[in-house]
Amino acid sequence: MAATGEGAPPAPARIVILVDNGVNGDSRVQKTAKSAADAGWDVILLGRSPNGQPQSWQLGAAKVQLVRMPSPLKQRRHEFRRRWLTGPLAYPPTGVAAYRQQEVRAWQADLRVRRAALAGGGGSTLARQGLRAQELAAKVTRKWISFRHWQLTRGQTKRKTLSTPSDRAYTWLQLRLRGDRAWRKLEPALWDYELAFGRTVDELKPDIIYANDFRMIGVGARAKIRAAAKGRTIKLIWDVHEYLPGVKPRADNARWMVANRAHEHEYARHADAVITVSERLAEFLKRDHHLPELPSVVLNTPHAADALGAATGDGPDIRTACGLGPDVPLVVYSGAAAAHRGMGVMVEALPRLPGVHVAFVVNAPTGPYLTSLKKRAAELGAADRLHVLPYVTPAEVVGFLSTATVGVIPIHHWLNHEIQLITKFFEYSHARLPIVVSDVETMAATVRQTGQGEVFRVDDVDEYVRAIEAVVADPQRYRKAYESMDLAAWTWEEQAKVQNGLYHRLAPQGRRPALPESGGLPVTDELTRL
């Protein structure tokens, strides 16, 4: 930004952080924005409004701005068309099928009333015959409408996953003809992000764009390209939270992964610096996208002050929230609720662990998955020992969890789960909880090395029960491991130094806040090179 007045120092470089969610609940993004603003940068965090209405607020010295994002491109073209070959008699997908079904039901309801009236008042033979003819016509019409609706729904169901022979051929052809640009045809909904965020990013005139994950790298790269065409320089940082080929696809169709990978690959080369969450993932990204240097690693760790809150006992705690005394064994899972995160094993084990309570601290306490787990606990006669709680604020997480007996990470074998220490691992560690983790590679190896918990085979109830019983029998044995661990390295203050060093490396000369004596990276020739 320009100088504020004659003789005044220039304003610090502006960093615009892009994220594809509503910010609340995304602790990594919130910490990134706040710590950058605290370090003296001009920070604006742009996210997607969850209710379709623009919103804004302050996050420390950073400004949060949520943009409205319609998603008309989320629907596929075939969802607007009739299937003339496989469903020639199907209704068009306009909603007329539901209208016609309700219309014929109303007709039949009227005929039933007329039949009742004739039965009560006698009625002529001709009237009775006419009514029977109409009832027959209504019955035939309803069957005809049902058949046409069935053809419509069958066609929609068959193409829902985009895995029919014609769909696979179309995907193959687009990839061969267009290469990385094929996402434009295979996943056009990615344009919805561009159309929602692009103009706002341009108006903010950032010096640095910090794009989070695979959807926002395209938004950031295109803004950088547009700025260069107008003679402005924008530096692009890409923060990769997950290895895209290792995630569970977020849409049930065969094109989702190939399209998003193509989009990511097209724009990755525009990044001036890449950040990620583990050394293994850094190696994968360098290999896949031919990056000139290994990405920097920034772990999603708690603030040191949050860990201090756990030690002092300030703030709410999970044991009180569950209404349990200090001697009741309490096993906790904290994080997003989903079947592939393995939470079911914790419920199935309840009959085998008498007296042990389970608490889920989740993003969707009343969602369908948690509802199914509560129903299963009731079937097992253990509903009174299952507690479902909503998220607390990121600053409260460590202290809230610290009064539990055990922290559980039961996640399944997806590649991203294998190659990193996830957020809840650090939160459990700072809460000094013994950790029971499934045998995913990195976390299992860490627990075995440090002695801070036990490992069990994924979804193996017997193994899980053994691990919980071992910890409950002697929790202090596992808590003792933390006495020899350097948890200071697992604090956000340490991780933010890496980010701040990159900002100083990429920001324009003269627009860089002073580095704190104990923070950031040293401003060497290498660091200041643009």
Buried (B, 14 or more C-beta within 10 A) or exposed (E): EEEEEEEEEBEBBBBBBBBBBBBBBBBBBBBBBBBBBBBBBBBBBBBBBBEEEEBEEEBBBBBBBBBEBEEEBEEBEBEEEBBEEEBEEBBEBEEBBEEBBEEBEEBBEEBEEBBEEBEEEEBEEEBBEEBEEBBEEBEEBBEEBBEBBBBBBBBBEBBBBBBBEEBEEBBEEBBEEBEBEBBBBBBBBBBBBBBBBBEBBBEBBBBBBBBBBBBBBBBBBBBBEBBEEEEEEBBBBBBBBBBBEBBBEEBEBBBBBBBBBBBBBBBBEBBBBBBBBBBBBBBBBBEBBEBEEEBBBBBBBBBBEBBEBBEEEEBEBBBEBBEBEEEBBBBBBBBBBBEEBBBBBBBBBBBBBEEBBBBBBBEBBEEEBBEEBBEBBEEBEBEEBBBBBEBBBBBBBBBBBBBBBBBBBBBBBBBBBBBBBBBBBBBBBBBBBBBBBBBBBBBBEBBBEBBBBBBBBBBBBEBBBBBBBBBBEEBEEBBBBBEEBEBEEBBBBBBBBBBBBBBBBBBBEEBBBEBEEEBBBEBEEEBEEE
